């Protein structure tokens, strides 16, 4: 495998990895907001 090919593969991997991280963070933020809203509603009722 050539160096260029290896570089493009590792670049693709890091792109996929950062996309996955962004998605995970977005999901974590959503889950935190949802659980906060849920506990707020519970304490109100």
N, CA, C and O atoms as a GROMACS GRO file, in nm:
protein
  180
    1UNK      N    1   0.085  -0.119   0.000
    1UNK     CA    2   0.000   0.000   0.000
    1UNK      C    3   0.088   0.124   0.000
    1UNK      O    4   0.183   0.133   0.078
    2UNK      N    5   0.057   0.220  -0.087
    2UNK     CA    6   0.140   0.340  -0.097
    2UNK      C    7   0.113   0.435   0.019
    2UNK      O    8   0.010   0.426   0.086
    3UNK      N    9   0.206   0.526   0.041
    3UNK     CA   10   0.192   0.623   0.149
    3UNK      C   11   0.069   0.712   0.129
    3UNK      O   12  -0.002   0.745   0.224
    4UNK      N   13   0.045   0.751   0.002
    4UNK     CA   14  -0.072   0.836  -0.025
    4UNK      C   15  -0.202   0.764   0.007
    4UNK      O   16  -0.295   0.822   0.064
    5UNK      N   17  -0.206   0.638  -0.031
    5UNK     CA   18  -0.327   0.559  -0.005
    5UNK      C   19  -0.349   0.548   0.146
    5UNK      O   20  -0.462   0.562   0.194
    6UNK      N   21  -0.242   0.521   0.218
    6UNK     CA   22  -0.250   0.509   0.363
    6UNK      C   23  -0.298   0.640   0.425
    6UNK      O   24  -0.381   0.640   0.516
    7UNK      N   25  -0.246   0.752   0.375
    7UNK     CA   26  -0.285   0.883   0.428
    7UNK      C   27  -0.433   0.910   0.404
    7UNK      O   28  -0.502   0.960   0.492
    8UNK      N   29  -0.482   0.875   0.284
    8UNK     CA   30  -0.623   0.902   0.256
    8UNK      C   31  -0.714   0.812   0.339
    8UNK      O   32  -0.823   0.853   0.379
    9UNK      N   33  -0.670   0.690   0.364
    9UNK     CA   34  -0.749   0.599   0.447
    9UNK      C   35  -0.754   0.652   0.591
    9UNK      O   36  -0.860   0.654   0.652
   10UNK      N   37  -0.640   0.694   0.644
   10UNK     CA   38  -0.639   0.742   0.782
   10UNK      C   39  -0.718   0.872   0.794
   10UNK      O   40  -0.780   0.898   0.897
   11UNK      N   41  -0.715   0.954   0.689
   11UNK     CA   42  -0.794   1.077   0.688
   11UNK      C   43  -0.943   1.045   0.690
   11UNK      O   44  -1.019   1.108   0.762
   12UNK      N   45  -0.983   0.946   0.611
   12UNK     CA   46  -1.124   0.904   0.609
   12UNK      C   47  -1.166   0.851   0.746
   12UNK      O   48  -1.277   0.878   0.792
   13UNK      N   49  -1.077   0.776   0.809
   13UNK     CA   50  -1.107   0.724   0.942
   13UNK      C   51  -1.124   0.836   1.044
   13UNK      O   52  -1.217   0.832   1.124
   14UNK      N   53  -1.036   0.934   1.041
   14UNK     CA   54  -1.048   1.042   1.138
   14UNK      C   55  -1.171   1.127   1.112
   14UNK      O   56  -1.232   1.178   1.206
   15UNK      N   57  -1.209   1.143   0.984
   15UNK     CA   58  -1.333   1.214   0.952
   15UNK      C   59  -1.454   1.140   1.008
   15UNK      O   60  -1.541   1.202   1.070
   16UNK      N   61  -1.458   1.010   0.988
   16UNK     CA   62  -1.570   0.930   1.038
   16UNK      C   63  -1.573   0.937   1.190
   16UNK      O   64  -1.680   0.944   1.250
   17UNK      N   65  -1.454   0.933   1.251
   17UNK     CA   66  -1.445   0.937   1.396
   17UNK      C   67  -1.498   1.069   1.451
   17UNK      O   68  -1.572   1.069   1.549
   18UNK      N   69  -1.461   1.181   1.390
   18UNK     CA   70  -1.508   1.310   1.438
   18UNK      C   71  -1.658   1.326   1.416
   18UNK      O   72  -1.727   1.388   1.497
   19UNK      N   73  -1.708   1.270   1.305
   19UNK     CA   74  -1.853   1.273   1.282
   19UNK      C   75  -1.926   1.195   1.389
   19UNK      O   76  -2.029   1.238   1.440
   20UNK      N   77  -1.872   1.078   1.425
   20UNK     CA   78  -1.933   0.995   1.528
   20UNK      C   79  -1.931   1.067   1.662
   20UNK      O   80  -2.029   1.063   1.736
   21UNK      N   81  -1.819   1.133   1.693
   21UNK     CA   82  -1.810   1.208   1.817
   21UNK      C   83  -1.912   1.320   1.823
   21UNK      O   84  -1.976   1.341   1.926
   22UNK      N   85  -1.929   1.393   1.712
   22UNK     CA   86  -2.026   1.502   1.708
   22UNK      C   87  -2.166   1.448   1.731
   22UNK      O   88  -2.245   1.508   1.804
   23UNK      N   89  -2.196   1.335   1.670
   23UNK     CA   90  -2.327   1.273   1.686
   23UNK      C   91  -2.349   1.229   1.830
   23UNK      O   92  -2.457   1.249   1.886
   24UNK      N   93  -2.246   1.170   1.891
   24UNK     CA   94  -2.254   1.126   2.029
   24UNK      C   95  -2.276   1.244   2.122
   24UNK      O   96  -2.359   1.237   2.214
   25UNK      N   97  -2.203   1.355   2.099
   25UNK     CA   98  -2.220   1.473   2.181
   25UNK      C   99  -2.361   1.530   2.167
   25UNK      O  100  -2.423   1.570   2.266
   26UNK      N  101  -2.411   1.533   2.043
   26UNK     CA  102  -2.546   1.585   2.019
   26UNK      C  103  -2.648   1.499   2.092
   26UNK      O  104  -2.742   1.551   2.153
   27UNK      N  105  -2.630   1.367   2.086
   27UNK     CA  106  -2.722   1.275   2.153
   27UNK      C  107  -2.714   1.292   2.304
   27UNK      O  108  -2.816   1.291   2.372
   28UNK      N  109  -2.592   1.309   2.357
   28UNK     CA  110  -2.574   1.328   2.501
   28UNK      C  111  -2.641   1.456   2.547
   28UNK      O  112  -2.705   1.460   2.652
   29UNK      N  113  -2.626   1.563   2.468
   29UNK     CA  114  -2.689   1.691   2.500
   29UNK      C  115  -2.840   1.676   2.499
   29UNK      O  116  -2.909   1.724   2.589
   30UNK      N  117  -2.892   1.608   2.397
   30UNK     CA  118  -3.036   1.586   2.386
   30UNK      C  119  -3.087   1.505   2.505
   30UNK      O  120  -3.190   1.538   2.564
   31UNK      N  121  -3.016   1.399   2.540
   31UNK     CA  122  -3.057   1.314   2.651
   31UNK      C  123  -3.055   1.392   2.782
   31UNK      O  124  -3.145   1.377   2.865
   32UNK      N  125  -2.953   1.475   2.802
   32UNK     CA  126  -2.944   1.555   2.923
   32UNK      C  127  -3.059   1.655   2.931
   32UNK      O  128  -3.121   1.671   3.036
   33UNK      N  129  -3.088   1.722   2.819
   33UNK     CA  130  -3.197   1.819   2.816
   33UNK      C  131  -3.330   1.750   2.841
   33UNK      O  132  -3.415   1.803   2.914
   34UNK      N  133  -3.349   1.634   2.782
   34UNK     CA  134  -3.474   1.562   2.797
   34UNK      C  135  -3.494   1.517   2.942
   34UNK      O  136  -3.602   1.532   2.998
   35UNK      N  137  -3.388   1.462   3.003
   35UNK     CA  138  -3.402   1.417   3.141
   35UNK      C  139  -3.422   1.535   3.235
   35UNK      O  140  -3.493   1.523   3.335
   36UNK      N  141  -3.359   1.649   3.204
   36UNK     CA  142  -3.378   1.769   3.285
   36UNK      C  143  -3.524   1.815   3.276
   36UNK      O  144  -3.586   1.846   3.377
   37UNK      N  145  -3.578   1.820   3.154
   37UNK     CA  146  -3.717   1.860   3.133
   37UNK      C  147  -3.811   1.763   3.204
   37UNK      O  148  -3.909   1.804   3.265
   38UNK      N  149  -3.780   1.635   3.194
   38UNK     CA  150  -3.864   1.533   3.256
   38UNK      C  151  -3.866   1.550   3.408
   38UNK      O  152  -3.973   1.546   3.470
   39UNK      N  153  -3.749   1.569   3.469
   39UNK     CA  154  -3.745   1.586   3.615
   39UNK      C  155  -3.811   1.716   3.657
   39UNK      O  156  -3.872   1.723   3.764
   40UNK      N  157  -3.801   1.820   3.573
   40UNK     CA  158  -3.868   1.947   3.603
   40UNK      C  159  -4.020   1.927   3.605
   40UNK      O  160  -4.088   1.977   3.694
   41UNK      N  161  -4.071   1.856   3.506
   41UNK     CA  162  -4.215   1.830   3.499
   41UNK      C  163  -4.260   1.745   3.617
   41UNK      O  164  -4.367   1.768   3.673
   42UNK      N  165  -4.178   1.648   3.654
   42UNK     CA  166  -4.211   1.563   3.767
   42UNK      C  167  -4.220   1.644   3.896
   42UNK      O  168  -4.311   1.624   3.976
   43UNK      N  169  -4.127   1.737   3.915
   43UNK     CA  170  -4.127   1.815   4.038
   43UNK      C  171  -4.239   1.918   4.039
   43UNK      O  172  -4.285   1.960   4.145
   44UNK      N  173  -4.284   1.961   3.920
   44UNK     CA  174  -4.394   2.056   3.912
   44UNK      C  175  -4.528   1.991   3.949
   44UNK      O  176  -4.610   2.053   4.016
   45UNK      N  177  -4.548   1.868   3.906
   45UNK     CA  178  -4.678   1.804   3.925
   45UNK      C  179  -4.699   1.754   4.067
   45UNK      O  180  -4.804   1.697   4.098
   0.00000   0.00000   0.00000
